[in-house]
Amino acid sequence: MNWKGRAGGGGGDSSPRSTVSRKWTLFLCLSSFCSGLLFTNRIWAVPEAREVTMPGSVQEDKMQRALGGCDSKSTEGKRDPKDILGEVSKTHDAIQTLDKTISNLEMELAAARAAQESILSGSPVSGDQKVAEIDERRKYLMVIGINTAFSSRKRRDSVRMTWMPQGEKRKKLEEEKGIIIRFVIGHSATAGGILDKAIEAEDRKHGDFMRLEHVEGYLELSAKTKIYFATAVSMWDADFYIKVDDDVHVNIATLGTTLARYRSRPRVYIGCMKSGPVLAQKGVRYHEPEHWKFGEEGNKYFRHATGQLYAISRDLATYISINQHVLHKYANEDVSLGSWFIGLDVQHIDDRRLCCGTPPDCEWKAQAGNICIASFDWSCSGICKSADRIKEVHQRCGEGESALWNAVF
């Protein structure tokens, strides 16, 4: 009973308190909600203002830059075409100068290697090489190597009497025009034999030989050509190195003027380019023992300069010197030379003035103002009976001695 009465009494007293509490609770809730709205609006107002103003300034900056970029582009678009061509020309010249510098460094490296190999092997140093060393690698336009044999004394004398200057004139040609001319020959199978002594006596008289560390033989022409270029580049610092046969007539001034045009170009290979058949049949002239390397029977060789006369720039001669021990030799020396340049970035220049015929062909061309560089008979791979006929060719097709001394290379 007492427990129930207390409970009931308690319930009657708590009714008004409960009513007040609810009103205050509602008031407090509304107040908190309003305060929350106010507080939230103030917090959001700052970022909202920043988001509105900051992107605007960034956008303006971007617009100004874009407009500036358009202005600069429009200015560039108005550049003089001559200025653009001038810049292209300067870039081209810079590239050529860089190529030439690289070629010079390679040439010096090859010369140093050749000299070192000569010292290590105990090979004798020729008089020309001693002069070249003393001359501190003077610059020359070209070195002309005339390929000759022990049996070709009459041919050599006929060349000396026609297109090759002698004595003081040859020295003047070297000093004033930068042109070196030498007969190129190796040694006989019997070292110090009668053939070698005959060449030594001839050299003492004329002083126009370049002796190679090479045993002479027709089947060894590829090896001789390789050794010639390697030796020449180690002896003389020239822009071009030429190989010519001793039964070919040459106009030196016209040759020098032609080569001078390609002086600034790297890796130049100049000659009468041809692509003859690969001869597989044994016993015929120019038989190719390695004919199978060139494909099916009846195929032709790759383009290469005919062997009577060709010229290569210093960097190619240097390449031969550096790699001479691994360069393959084919039966024909002109084919061998062409094969050494396959795969290289070489400029092949086909100049038909390097393979004119003998009179009347070269004479007609000279009268028309197109003087030939070299003349010979294709049927003989040189001037037929050159020892007897080269004088006539010189008289009818020669450029004249004054042309050489008046030429500016």
Long-range contacts (C-beta under 8 A, 24 or more apart in sequence): 96-264, 96-265, 96-266, 99-266, 100-264, 100-266, 102-266, 102-315, 103-266, 103-313, 103-314, 103-315, 103-318, 104-314, 106-315, 106-318, 106-319, 106-322, 107-233, 107-237, 107-314, 107-315, 107-317, 107-318, 108-137, 109-318, 109-322, 110-230, 110-233, 110-234, 110-318, 110-321, 110-322, 111-137, 111-233, 111-234, 111-237, 113-321, 113-322, 114-230, 114-231, 114-233, 114-234, 114-321, 115-234, 118-234, 123-213, 126-210, 126-211, 126-235, 128-182, 128-210, 128-235, 129-234, 129-235, 132-235, 132-236, 137-237, 138-237, 139-178, 139-237, 139-238, 139-239, 140-174, 140-178, 140-179, 140-180, 140-236, 140-237, 140-238, 140-239, 141-177, 141-178, 141-179, 141-238, 141-239, 141-240, 141-256, 141-259, 141-260, 141-409, 142-178, 142-179, 142-180, 142-238, 142-239, 142-240, 142-241, 142-242, 142-255, 142-256, 142-259, 142-311, 143-180, 143-182, 143-232, 143-236, 143-238, 143-240, 143-241, 143-242, 144-179, 144-180, 144-181, 144-182, 144-242, 144-244, 144-250, 144-252, 144-255, 145-182, 145-184, 145-210, 145-228, 145-232, 145-241, 145-242, 145-243, 145-244, 146-181, 146-182, 146-183, 146-184, 146-244, 146-245, 146-246, 147-184, 147-221, 147-224, 147-225, 147-228, 147-243, 147-244, 147-245, 147-246, 148-183, 148-184, 148-185, 148-246, 149-185, 149-216, 149-246, 150-185, 150-188, 150-195, 150-198, 150-199, 150-216, 152-246, 153-198, 153-202, 154-387, 155-246, 155-247, 155-386, 155-387, 156-183, 156-202, 156-246, 157-387, 158-386, 158-387, 158-388, 158-390, 158-391, 159-246, 159-390, 160-206, 160-208, 161-391, 162-249, 162-390, 162-391, 162-393, 162-394, 162-398, 163-249, 163-250, 163-251, 163-252, 163-394, 163-398, 164-208, 165-404, 166-206, 166-208, 170-208, 173-252, 173-404, 177-256, 177-404, 177-407, 177-409, 178-238, 178-409, 179-252, 179-256, 180-236, 180-238, 181-208, 181-252, 182-208, 182-209, 182-210, 183-208, 183-209, 183-210, 183-246, 184-209, 184-210, 184-212, 184-224, 184-228, 184-243, 185-209, 185-210, 185-211, 185-212, 185-216, 186-211, 186-212, 186-213, 186-214, 186-215, 186-216, 186-224, 186-227, 187-211, 187-212, 187-213, 187-214, 187-215, 187-216, 188-215, 188-216, 189-215, 189-216, 189-217, 210-235, 219-331, 221-332, 221-333, 222-329, 222-330, 222-331, 222-332, 222-333, 222-336, 223-329, 224-333, 225-333, 225-336, 225-337, 226-320, 226-324, 226-327, 226-329, 226-336, 227-324, 229-312, 229-317, 229-320, 229-321, 230-317, 230-320, 230-321, 230-324, 232-317, 233-314, 233-317, 233-318, 233-320, 233-321, 234-321, 237-314, 238-314, 239-263, 239-313, 239-314, 240-268, 240-270, 240-311, 240-312, 240-313, 240-314, 241-311, 241-312, 241-314, 241-317, 242-309, 242-310, 242-311, 243-307, 243-309, 243-310, 243-311, 244-308, 244-309, 244-374, 245-307, 245-308, 245-309, 245-376, 245-381, 245-382, 246-386, 247-376, 247-380, 247-382, 247-383, 247-386, 247-390, 248-308, 248-309, 248-374, 248-375, 248-376, 248-382, 248-383, 248-386, 249-358, 249-362, 249-374, 249-375, 249-376, 249-383, 249-390, 249-393, 249-394, 249-397, 249-398, 250-309, 250-373, 250-374, 251-371, 251-372, 251-373, 251-374, 251-397, 251-398, 251-399, 251-403, 252-404, 253-399, 253-403, 253-404, 253-406, 253-407, 254-353, 254-371, 254-372, 254-373, 254-399, 254-403, 255-311, 255-373, 255-374, 256-407, 256-409, 257-407, 257-409, 258-351, 258-353, 258-373, 259-311, 259-409, 260-409, 262-313, 262-349, 265-313, 265-347, 266-313, 266-315, 267-313, 267-315, 267-316, 267-344, 267-345, 267-346, 267-347, 268-311, 268-312, 268-313, 268-316, 268-346, 268-347, 268-349, 269-305, 269-310, 269-311, 269-312, 269-313, 269-316, 269-341, 269-346, 269-347, 269-348, 269-349, 270-305, 270-310, 270-311, 270-312, 270-349, 270-351, 270-354, 271-304, 271-305, 271-306, 271-309, 271-310, 271-311, 271-349, 271-350, 271-351, 271-354, 271-355, 272-305, 272-306, 272-308, 272-309, 272-350, 272-351, 272-352, 272-354, 272-355, 273-303, 273-304, 273-305, 273-306, 273-348, 273-350, 274-303, 274-304, 274-305, 274-306, 275-300, 275-301, 275-302, 275-303, 275-304, 276-300, 276-301, 277-301, 286-331, 286-332, 287-331, 288-330, 288-331, 288-332, 288-335, 289-331, 290-330, 290-331, 301-335, 301-338, 302-338, 302-339, 302-342, 303-338, 303-348, 304-334, 304-335, 304-337, 304-338, 304-339, 305-334, 305-337, 305-338, 305-354, 306-334, 306-355, 307-332, 307-333, 307-334, 307-381, 308-354, 308-355, 308-374, 308-376, 308-381, 308-382, 309-354, 309-355, 309-373, 309-374, 310-334, 310-337, 310-354, 312-337, 316-341, 316-344, 316-346, 319-344, 356-397, 358-383, 358-384, 358-389, 358-393, 358-397, 359-392, 359-393, 359-396, 359-397, 362-393, 362-396, 362-397, 363-396, 363-397, 366-396, 366-397, 366-399, 371-397, 371-399, 372-397
